[in-house]
Amino acid sequence: MPPPPPAPPVFYSFPDNQKLVDSLANFVIKAQRDAVEKRGKFTIALSGGSLAANLRGLAGQENVQWDKWEVFFCDERAVPLDSEDSNYHSNYVSFLQHVPIPPKQIHTINPAYLDDLEELADDYEKQLVGHFAASNAARYPTFDLMLLGMGKEGETCSLFAGHEVLSERDAWVTSLDDAPNGPKRRITMTIPVLTHCYRAVFVVSGSEKAELLHTVLDEPETGLPCSRVRPAAPGLVFWFADADAARLTKYPPTTFRWIDNQKEAEEAVAAAKERAARRAAQDAE
Ligand SMILES: O=C(O)[C@H](O)[C@@H](O)[C@H](O)[C@H](O)COP(=O)(O)O
């Protein structure tokens, strides 16, 4: 039997950034509970950019099993860990330093390999293999949660539109030395890793993302890297956007709530579509 098609993206739109931050914290904690209940630990991958600041709602939360967290980075710039350009560093400043995750459970690149991008990527992949091989018989690692951003040309992680890193199918982690914006030398998790996770969550804010969000959600056939993140069943993909970023998209927003599985995602998106169609009909009267 062919595998079921990926679930449709679930789109949450929030009136302001604080609502987005609070809801994101709530969602991450639920994802953690779900993962710990089912698998005894919580594997999460963090991105760079504005994501780190949007995770501030997690600091000071009670009833979080921080000792069960295993933190990885979706992509990383080949810079020292204390550089302002380091994705580890930005997440450390905004989030990680405020919560008691045991340091050995925060998996950074090994700075010993900064001069050799291939070694850097291989070493990070080995860290993933070491972690996932025992618990995961699948061909690719299965993160409980991958938190993603959308870059200005539709990239996510360091998977840039039109770049060969997008077609990597074997490696879990690959490298590039010609990123079109920001630091050029980077490593990144690959599309198959993104499409094998249990939950991928994009976090997008600000009006400068509005046009792009419209393209990614309403015209996925354009094939921008962000549109390609459609995790295979039972995986789910969610979009968290503030009102400024959500301004132009026609994709129907779902009322924010925890969605547990593919069937619930399908039903929520179908209901949101019906609501949007009813509203459009009323407006036309
Ligand atoms: O290392 C990186 O550059 C990031 O991981 C990258 O993929 C980021 O998530 C997007 O570019 C969005 O960045 P903003 O949220 O800052 O726009």
The ligand as an ORCA input file, in Angstrom:
! r2SCAN-3c Opt
* xyz 0 1
  O      21.109     29.817     10.337
  C      20.174     30.414      9.858
  O      20.298     31.422      9.181
  C      18.785     29.962     10.202
  O      18.631     28.740     10.763
  C      17.806     30.281      9.081
  O      17.246     29.221      8.412
  C      16.711     31.114      9.698
  O      15.847     30.308     10.439
  C      15.943     31.857      8.638
  O      16.839     32.584      7.830
  C      14.940     32.797      9.235
  O      15.579     33.788      9.952
  P      14.739     34.956     10.616
  O      13.727     34.282     11.470
  O      15.742     35.729     11.415
  O      14.152     35.726      9.504
*
